[in-house]
Amino acid sequence: MSFTGNAWKIFNQSVEDYHIKDDVNSQENNPFQTGSLEWILYSKNWIDTVQWHLEDIIREEDIDPKEALKIKRRIDTLNQKRTDLVEQIDFWFYEKYREIVPNSDARINTETPAWSIDRYSILSLKIYHMAIEAARQDASEEHKRKCSEKLQILLEQKKDLSAAIDQLLSDIEDGKVRMKLYKQMKMYNDESLNPILYQKVQKK
């Protein structure tokens, strides 16, 4: 099985496991060996899934502002964890390909493998939820038709992105692409980098 075939299977397992209770407070029960690539992929998708539903909840028109702020803070925390896991995926591939000597004309890809995989994980959620909308019994035929059309586009995106990720990994293995790591350098959560936070600390 290709890497993306296995990743897609793991992502869908995570999505299905979450929807057993369909509760943003459900405990993640990762079935894979801690620290393995499979474990990282499952955990990353679990975070994506929880965030997906928190983003739905926070858009409730009558939501209490204090509750909305709590959810926003939670989304920020999850987003940092998601970024950390994406960087772990890149580090896993970096270690895997450490001994490969890139060709003299090896190119640099605009996106690392893990950030492509990040989009692939989120795509699994889009397809899962669009499929539900396309089959909703209480929706109009027009709604279901439009969602079915969108679902076909998403499935085409899945096919293309899957091929692109597998090709990227193959090119790295063949020395055609140089594997490089870049930290995301998130600034808004860092008290030493976010002026709103460090000015508050300085005033104390």
C-alpha positions as CSV (number, residue, x, y, z in Angstrom):
1,M,0.0,0.0,0.0
2,S,1.3,3.5,-0.8
3,F,2.0,6.0,2.0
4,T,-1.1,8.0,1.1
5,G,-3.2,4.9,1.0
6,N,-2.2,4.0,4.5
7,A,-2.5,7.6,5.8
8,W,-6.0,7.9,4.3
9,K,-7.0,4.7,6.1
10,I,-5.6,6.1,9.4
11,F,-7.4,9.4,8.9
12,N,-10.7,7.8,8.3
13,Q,-10.3,5.5,11.3
14,S,-9.7,8.6,13.4
15,V,-12.8,10.4,11.9
16,E,-15.0,7.3,12.4
17,D,-13.7,6.9,16.0
18,Y,-14.5,10.5,16.8
19,H,-18.0,10.2,15.5
20,I,-18.9,7.3,17.7
21,K,-19.7,9.9,20.4
22,D,-19.4,13.0,18.2
23,D,-18.3,15.0,21.2
24,V,-15.5,17.6,21.3
25,N,-14.7,16.5,24.8
26,S,-14.3,12.9,23.9
27,Q,-11.0,11.3,24.9
28,E,-8.6,10.4,22.1
29,N,-7.9,6.6,22.2
30,N,-5.1,6.3,19.7
31,P,-4.7,2.6,18.8
32,F,-1.2,2.9,17.4
33,Q,2.2,2.5,19.1
34,T,3.1,5.8,20.8
35,G,5.6,7.8,18.8
36,S,5.2,5.8,15.6
37,L,4.3,7.6,12.3
38,E,0.9,6.0,12.4
39,W,0.3,7.3,16.0
40,I,1.3,10.8,14.9
41,L,-1.0,10.7,11.8
42,Y,-4.0,9.5,13.9
43,S,-3.4,12.1,16.6
44,K,-3.0,14.9,14.1
45,N,-6.3,14.0,12.4
46,W,-8.0,13.7,15.8
47,I,-7.0,17.3,16.5
48,D,-8.3,18.3,13.0
49,T,-11.6,16.6,13.8
50,V,-12.1,18.3,17.2
51,Q,-11.1,21.6,15.7
52,W,-13.6,21.1,12.8
53,H,-16.5,20.7,15.3
54,L,-15.3,23.5,17.6
55,E,-15.4,25.8,14.5
56,D,-19.0,24.7,13.9
57,I,-19.9,25.4,17.6
58,I,-18.3,28.8,17.8
59,R,-20.5,30.0,14.8
60,E,-23.7,29.5,16.7
61,E,-25.4,32.9,16.5
62,D,-26.7,32.8,20.1
63,I,-23.5,31.5,21.7
64,D,-22.5,33.2,25.0
65,P,-19.5,35.5,24.3
66,K,-17.6,34.1,27.3
67,E,-18.1,30.6,26.0
68,A,-17.0,31.7,22.5
69,L,-13.8,33.1,23.9
70,K,-13.1,29.8,25.8
71,I,-13.6,27.9,22.5
72,K,-11.3,30.3,20.7
73,R,-8.6,29.8,23.3
74,R,-9.1,26.0,22.9
75,I,-8.8,26.2,19.2
76,D,-5.6,28.2,19.5
77,T,-4.1,25.6,21.8
78,L,-5.1,22.8,19.5
79,N,-3.7,24.6,16.5
80,Q,-0.3,24.8,18.3
81,K,-0.5,21.0,19.0
82,R,-1.4,20.4,15.4
83,T,1.6,22.4,14.2
84,D,3.9,20.5,16.6
85,L,2.6,17.2,15.2
86,V,3.0,18.3,11.6
87,E,6.6,19.2,12.4
88,Q,7.0,15.7,14.0
89,I,5.9,14.2,10.7
90,D,8.4,16.2,8.8
91,F,11.1,15.2,11.2
92,W,10.2,11.5,10.7
93,F,10.7,11.9,7.0
94,Y,13.9,13.9,7.5
95,E,15.3,11.1,9.6
96,K,14.1,8.5,7.1
97,Y,15.9,10.2,4.2
98,R,18.9,11.5,6.1
99,E,21.4,9.3,4.2
100,I,20.1,10.3,0.8
101,V,22.5,12.6,-1.1
102,P,20.4,15.0,-3.2
103,N,21.4,15.4,-6.9
104,S,23.3,18.5,-7.8
105,D,20.2,19.9,-9.5
106,A,17.8,18.8,-6.8
107,R,14.9,21.3,-6.4
108,I,13.3,22.6,-3.2
109,N,9.6,22.0,-3.0
110,T,7.3,24.8,-2.0
111,E,5.8,22.7,0.7
112,T,7.3,20.0,2.9
113,P,5.8,16.5,2.9
114,A,4.1,17.1,6.3
115,W,2.3,20.2,5.3
116,S,0.9,18.4,2.2
117,I,-0.2,15.6,4.6
118,D,-1.8,18.3,6.8
119,R,-4.1,19.3,3.8
120,Y,-4.7,15.6,3.1
121,S,-5.9,15.1,6.7
122,I,-8.3,18.0,6.5
123,L,-9.5,16.8,3.1
124,S,-10.6,13.5,4.7
125,L,-12.9,15.6,7.0
126,K,-14.3,17.6,4.1
127,I,-15.2,14.4,2.2
128,Y,-16.7,12.8,5.3
129,H,-19.0,15.7,6.0
130,M,-19.8,16.5,2.4
131,A,-20.9,12.9,1.9
132,I,-23.3,13.3,4.9
133,E,-24.7,16.4,3.4
134,A,-25.2,14.8,0.0
135,A,-27.3,12.1,1.5
136,R,-29.2,14.1,4.2
137,Q,-32.8,12.9,4.3
138,D,-34.1,16.2,5.7
139,A,-32.4,18.3,3.0
140,S,-33.8,19.5,-0.3
141,E,-33.0,17.7,-3.6
142,E,-31.2,20.9,-4.7
143,H,-29.0,20.9,-1.6
144,K,-28.2,17.2,-2.1
145,R,-27.4,17.7,-5.7
146,K,-25.0,20.6,-5.0
147,C,-23.3,18.7,-2.3
148,S,-22.9,15.7,-4.5
149,E,-21.2,17.8,-7.1
150,K,-18.9,19.3,-4.5
151,L,-18.2,15.8,-3.2
152,Q,-17.0,14.7,-6.7
153,I,-14.6,17.7,-6.8
154,L,-13.3,16.8,-3.3
155,L,-12.8,13.2,-4.4
156,E,-10.8,14.4,-7.4
157,Q,-8.7,16.6,-5.2
158,K,-8.0,13.6,-3.0
159,K,-6.8,11.6,-6.0
160,D,-4.6,14.5,-7.2
161,L,-3.2,15.3,-3.7
162,S,-2.5,11.7,-3.0
163,A,-0.6,11.3,-6.2
164,A,1.3,14.5,-5.6
165,I,2.4,13.5,-2.1
166,D,3.5,10.0,-3.2
167,Q,5.4,11.6,-6.1
168,L,7.1,14.1,-3.7
169,L,8.3,11.3,-1.4
170,S,9.5,9.3,-4.4
171,D,11.4,12.3,-5.7
172,I,13.1,12.8,-2.3
173,E,14.1,9.2,-2.2
174,D,15.6,9.5,-5.7
175,G,17.5,12.7,-4.8
176,K,15.4,14.9,-7.1
177,V,14.1,17.0,-4.2
178,R,16.1,18.3,-1.3
179,M,14.4,17.6,2.1
180,K,14.6,20.6,4.4
181,L,13.0,21.4,7.6
182,Y,11.6,24.8,8.7
183,K,9.9,25.6,12.0
184,Q,6.7,27.5,11.6
185,M,7.9,30.2,14.0
186,K,4.4,30.9,15.4
187,M,4.6,34.2,17.2
188,Y,1.1,34.9,18.6
189,N,1.4,32.4,21.4
190,D,4.9,33.5,22.5
191,E,5.0,36.0,25.3
192,S,8.4,37.2,24.1
193,L,7.2,37.8,20.5
194,N,3.6,38.9,20.6
195,P,3.6,42.7,21.5
196,I,0.2,42.5,23.1
197,L,1.5,39.8,25.5
198,Y,5.0,41.2,26.2
199,Q,3.8,44.7,26.7
200,K,1.3,43.4,29.3
201,V,4.2,41.6,31.1
202,Q,6.3,44.8,31.0
203,K,3.6,46.8,32.7
204,K,3.4,44.5,35.7
